[in-house]
Amino acid sequence: MEKAYVLINCNLGKEDDILHSLQNIKSVKVHGSLEIIIEETNNYLDVLQEDIPCKIKSLPSLKTTFTPTGMKN
C-alpha cells in the first residue's frame, strides 16, 4: 500500500469548503480542521502521483500544498 501526505494551506475562512471537498475523495483521510493534513492511500504509486495534482491541488480556495517525500510509516 502506497501513501502520500499533503499539507494544505487555504484561504482564510475557506477551511470548511476544502474539508468538504476532500471528504468526497475516497482515498483521502483528513487530519485536522484549521491546519489541514491529508493522508492519501492507494495500491499504486502512479495513481497517487496523478490524484494529488488532479484532485487535490485543483480545489478552489487552495493557496499552497506541500508534499514531503521520503517519509516512512
Rosetta blueprint (number, residue, H / E / L):
1 M L
2 E E
3 K E
4 A E
5 Y E
6 V E
7 L E
8 I E
9 N E
10 C E
11 N L
12 L L
13 G L
14 K L
15 E H
16 D H
17 D H
18 I H
19 L H
20 H H
21 S H
22 L H
23 Q H
24 N L
25 I L
26 K L
27 S L
28 V E
29 K E
30 V E
31 H E
32 G L
33 S L
34 L L
35 E L
36 I E
37 I E
38 I E
39 E E
40 E E
41 T E
42 N E
43 N L
44 Y L
45 L H
46 D H
47 V H
48 L H
49 Q H
50 E H
51 D H
52 I H
53 P H
54 C H
55 K H
56 I H
57 K L
58 S L
59 L L
60 P L
61 S L
62 L E
63 K E
64 T E
65 T E
66 F E
67 T L
68 P L
69 T L
70 G L
71 M L
72 K L
73 N L
